[in-house]
């Protein structure tokens, strides 16, 4: 009888022994390759993967789960929102989890939900996940009465016991667990770069339109703005707070437009920056000739508004890639030390919404071309 290749109809599915025979290696080596174990040469790994592709071999994750005691699934707790940052980060996490060969289970939380993160984590633990990702949580109150050291309060009942590795992206750990990892964050460094760009252009100080302060991301951006002003010995003006929406940016812009001392604004996200610019222009304040504006995120439309928006690009894919790599390592190597952490890149995209303050603008001269800190040329 002839063994099928796995791509034709009605033939037997290929097994790992078939992959080993075609690649000229042992069945144990095939197992090592698919378990991503070390001590396998690049050439052997390539031969095994090519043989698996040729045969149409798919790893039987159900069998692996029975053998290893793991479900090969990762749970994600994310805020149920259409906002660009959290939604894009979730997409990045989904791509990376799929590439690692794990199944993904997502539970959304909502602002004001009394169960919050604790309820979402409890739900995922009931499903038997091997690890949990908490993606950009906001600062929800946690039951302060529980004195348990290995769980998180769930509104007064028995605390959730988290015995699997947990990765928290963009926030401090909200509760203790057996293994807690962090990734992303450092939005303060990106906010500082945005503020320093405006100071380097000659602006005396920089106003800040902040996001809602229940969000750790908004707090980090405010702290970065404040740190940049303090490092340069500049006055720290009052903060205006929005709710991430373009409408709140527009409302803030109408207030700031009335202050002739305002020449530069760092905005905590691009949507609010776009609303701010609209209000400034309607009030007769030109951007960037009278007021420079820097946003945060680099949403897809940022380069196509008028004027094209200078902004900080968030490294969503890089954060997801590094964070999930560390989480999977913790799942599969529970006795090993955690993989090292690296800071995400700072990527300032300079476009046409920033310029020197009015007193330093030379009449009759066009805007010069600028380059982002990552080396890409900005729009003139």
C-alpha positions in Angstrom: 0.0 0.0 0.0 1.3 3.4 -0.9 1.3 6.0 1.9 -0.5 9.3 1.0 1.2 12.7 1.1 -1.6 14.3 3.1 -2.6 16.6 0.3 -4.6 14.1 -1.7 -8.1 12.9 -0.9 -8.8 9.7 1.0 -5.1 8.9 1.9 -3.7 8.3 5.3 -2.4 11.4 7.1 1.3 11.6 7.4 3.0 10.9 10.7 6.1 12.3 12.4 7.9 9.0 11.5 7.2 9.8 7.8 8.7 13.3 8.2 11.8 11.8 9.9 12.3 9.3 7.1 12.0 11.9 4.4 14.3 14.4 6.2 16.8 11.6 7.1 16.7 12.2 10.8 15.3 10.5 13.9 11.8 10.8 15.1 13.1 12.4 18.3 14.8 15.1 16.2 11.4 15.8 14.5 9.9 16.2 17.9 12.7 18.6 19.0 12.1 20.8 15.9 8.4 21.1 16.4 8.9 21.7 20.1 11.4 24.5 19.2 14.0 22.9 21.4 17.6 24.1 21.3 20.6 22.0 20.0 19.1 21.5 16.6 21.2 22.8 13.7 19.8 25.2 11.2 20.3 22.8 8.4 18.5 19.9 10.2 15.6 22.2 11.2 15.3 23.4 7.6 15.2 19.8 6.3 12.5 18.7 8.9 10.3 21.7 8.1 10.7 21.2 4.4 9.8 17.5 4.7 6.8 18.4 6.8 5.6 20.9 4.3 6.1 18.4 1.4 4.1 15.7 3.2 1.5 18.1 4.5 2.2 17.0 8.1 0.4 18.9 10.8 1.4 18.6 14.5 -1.3 16.9 16.5 -1.8 19.5 19.3 -4.5 17.4 21.0 -2.0 14.5 21.4 0.7 17.0 22.6 -1.7 18.3 25.2 -2.5 14.9 26.6 1.2 14.0 26.7 2.4 17.3 28.2 -0.5 18.2 30.5 -0.8 21.5 28.6 -3.7 22.7 26.5 -1.5 24.6 24.0 -3.8 27.7 24.5 -3.1 31.2 25.7 -5.8 33.5 27.1 -6.0 37.2 26.4 -7.8 39.7 28.6 -8.4 43.0 26.7 -10.5 46.0 27.1 -13.6 45.8 24.8 -13.0 49.0 22.8 -12.6 50.1 19.2 -9.8 52.5 20.1 -6.8 52.2 17.7 -4.1 51.4 20.3 -5.8 48.6 22.2 -7.4 47.1 19.0 -4.1 47.2 17.1 -2.2 45.7 20.0 -4.7 42.8 20.2 -4.3 42.2 16.5 -0.5 41.9 17.0 -1.0 39.5 19.9 -3.3 37.4 17.8 -0.8 37.1 15.0 2.1 36.2 17.3 0.0 33.6 19.2 -1.1 32.0 16.0 2.6 31.8 14.8 3.7 30.1 18.0 1.2 27.2 17.4 -1.0 28.0 20.4 -4.7 28.5 20.3 -6.1 31.9 21.4 -8.9 32.5 23.8 -10.0 36.2 24.2 -12.1 37.7 26.9 -13.2 41.3 26.7 -13.6 43.6 29.7 -15.5 46.8 29.9 -14.9 50.0 31.8 -16.9 49.9 35.0 -17.5 46.2 34.9 -17.5 45.1 38.6 -15.9 41.7 37.7 -13.3 43.4 35.6 -9.9 41.7 35.1 -10.5 39.3 37.9 -13.6 37.9 36.3 -11.9 37.6 32.9 -8.9 35.8 34.4 -11.2 33.5 36.3 -13.1 32.6 33.1 -9.8 31.8 31.2 -8.5 29.7 34.1 -11.8 27.7 33.9 -11.0 27.0 30.2 -7.6 25.6 31.1 -5.2 28.0 29.4 -1.4 27.6 29.7 -0.7 31.3 30.1 -2.6 34.6 30.2 -2.0 38.0 28.5 -3.5 41.1 30.0 -3.4 43.8 27.3 -3.3 47.4 28.3 -5.6 47.3 31.3 -7.0 50.4 32.9 -6.8 51.1 36.6 -9.9 49.4 38.0 -10.4 49.1 41.7 -9.5 45.7 43.1 -11.0 44.3 46.3 -8.8 45.6 49.1 -10.2 43.3 51.8 -8.7 40.1 50.5 -5.4 39.3 52.2 -4.5 36.4 49.9 -1.0 36.7 48.4 -1.6 34.4 45.4 -4.8 35.7 43.9 -6.8 38.7 42.9 -10.0 39.8 44.5 -13.2 39.2 42.5 -15.5 41.6 44.3 -15.5 39.9 47.8 -15.6 36.2 46.9 -12.7 33.8 47.0 -9.8 35.4 45.1 -8.7 34.0 41.7 -5.6 31.8 42.1 -3.3 32.3 39.1 -1.0 29.4 38.8 0.0 30.0 35.1 2.4 32.6 33.7 0.9 36.0 33.2 2.1 38.6 30.7 1.0 42.2 31.3 1.4 44.6 28.4 1.5 48.4 29.0 0.8 48.4 32.7 2.1 47.3 36.1 1.0 43.8 37.2 -2.6 44.1 38.6 -2.2 41.0 40.9 0.3 38.5 42.0 0.8 35.2 40.1 3.2 32.3 40.0 5.1 34.1 37.1 4.4 37.7 36.1 6.1 39.2 33.1 5.7 42.7 31.6 6.2 44.1 28.1 5.6 47.3 26.3 5.1 50.3 28.5 7.7 53.0 28.4 5.3 55.3 26.7 7.0 57.9 28.9 10.1 57.7 26.8 8.0 58.2 23.6 6.2 61.1 25.1 9.4 62.7 26.2 10.8 62.4 22.7 7.7 64.1 21.3 8.0 67.0 23.9 11.7 67.4 23.3 11.1 67.7 19.6 8.9 70.7 20.2 11.4 72.2 22.7 14.2 71.7 20.2 12.3 73.7 17.7 12.4 76.7 20.1 9.1 76.6 21.9 9.3 78.0 25.4 7.0 75.4 26.8 4.6 72.7 25.6 1.0 72.2 26.6 -0.4 68.7 27.0 -3.8 67.3 26.1 -3.9 64.1 28.1 -5.9 61.0 27.9 -8.2 59.8 30.7 -6.1 59.2 33.8 -7.7 55.9 34.6 -5.6 54.6 31.7 -2.0 53.7 32.6 -1.0 54.7 29.0 -2.4 58.2 29.6 -0.5 58.5 32.8 2.8 57.4 31.2 2.5 59.9 28.4 1.8 62.7 30.9 4.8 61.7 33.0 7.0 61.7 29.9 5.8 65.2 29.0 6.4 66.5 32.5 9.8 64.9 32.7 11.0 66.5 29.4 9.9 70.0 30.6 11.6 69.5 34.0 14.8 68.3 32.4 14.9 71.5 30.3 14.0 73.8 33.2 10.7 74.8 31.6 7.5 75.7 33.3 4.9 72.9 33.5 1.6 74.4 32.4 -1.9 73.1 33.4 -3.0 69.8 31.8 -6.1 69.5 29.7 -7.7 66.1 29.9 -9.7 64.4 27.1 -11.3 61.0 26.6 -9.3 59.8 23.5 -12.0 61.0 21.1 -11.6 63.6 18.3 -14.6 65.4 19.9 -12.7 65.9 23.1 -9.7 67.1 21.2 -11.9 69.6 19.4 -13.3 70.9 22.8 -9.8 71.3 24.2 -8.7 73.1 21.0 -11.4 75.7 21.4 -10.1 76.5 24.9 -6.4 76.5 24.0 -7.0 78.6 20.9 -8.0 81.5 23.1 -4.6 81.6 24.8 -2.1 83.5 22.7 0.8 82.0 24.7 0.1 78.5 23.4 2.5 77.7 20.6 3.0 74.0 21.0 0.8 71.1 22.1 1.7 67.4 22.7 -1.5 65.3 22.4 -1.8 61.9 24.0 -3.3 60.3 20.8 -3.8 61.1 17.2 -7.6 61.2 17.3 -7.6 64.0 19.8 -4.8 65.8 17.9 -6.9 65.8 14.8 -9.9 67.3 16.7 -7.5 69.9 18.3 -6.2 71.0 14.9 -9.7 71.5 13.6 -10.6 73.8 16.5 -7.4 75.8 16.2 -7.8 76.4 12.5 -11.5 77.4 13.0 -10.3 79.9 15.6 -7.8 81.4 13.1 -4.7 79.8 14.7 -2.6 78.3 11.9 -0.9 74.9 12.2 2.1 74.8 12.4 2.8 78.5 11.7 1.1 79.7 15.0 0.7 76.4 16.9 2.7 73.2 16.5 0.9 69.9 17.3 2.4 66.4 18.0 0.2 63.3 18.3 0.7 59.8 19.5 0.1 56.4 17.8 0.6 57.2 14.1 -2.9 56.0 13.0 -3.3 55.2 9.3 -4.9 58.6 8.5 -2.2 60.7 10.4 -0.1 61.2 7.2 -3.1 62.4 5.2 -4.8 65.0 7.3 -4.1 68.7 6.8 -1.4 69.3 7.8 0.1 65.8 7.9 0.5 65.0 11.6 3.8 64.7 13.4 3.4 61.8 15.8 5.0 59.0 17.7 4.5 55.6 16.2 3.8 52.8 18.7 5.7 49.5 18.1 2.6 47.3 18.6 4.0 44.3 16.6 7.5 44.5 18.3 5.9 44.6 21.8 3.6 41.7 21.0 6.5 39.7 19.5 8.8 40.2 22.5 6.1 39.7 25.1 4.7 36.5 23.7 8.2 35.1 23.2 8.9 35.6 26.9 5.5 34.2 27.9 5.9 31.0 25.8 9.4 30.5 27.2 7.9 30.7 30.7 5.2 28.3 29.8 7.5 25.7 28.2 10.5 26.2 30.6 8.9 26.7 34.0 12.2 26.2 35.9 14.3 28.5 33.6 15.1 32.2 34.3 12.9 34.6 32.4 14.1 35.9 29.1 15.6 39.5 29.3 13.5 42.6 28.7 14.4 45.2 26.1 12.9 48.7 25.7 10.7 49.2 22.7 12.0 51.6 20.0 11.2 55.3 20.0 9.9 56.2 16.6 9.1 59.9 16.1 7.6 60.5 12.7 8.1 64.2 11.8 5.6 65.6 9.3 4.2 69.1 8.7 2.3 69.9 11.9 5.4 71.1 13.7 7.6 74.1 13.1 9.6 76.8 15.1 7.4 79.2 17.1 6.1 82.3 15.2 8.9 84.6 16.4 11.5 82.2 15.0 9.8 81.5 11.6 11.7 83.2 8.8 9.2 84.8 6.3 9.5 83.7 2.8 11.2 80.4 3.5 9.5 77.1 2.9 9.4 74.2 5.3 12.5 72.1 5.3 12.4 68.4 4.9 12.9 66.5 8.1 13.5 62.9 9.0 12.1 60.8 11.8 14.3 59.4 14.5 14.1 56.0 12.8 15.7 57.4 9.6 12.5 57.7 7.4 12.0 60.9 5.7 9.0 62.9 6.8 6.6 64.7 4.5 7.6 68.3 3.6 
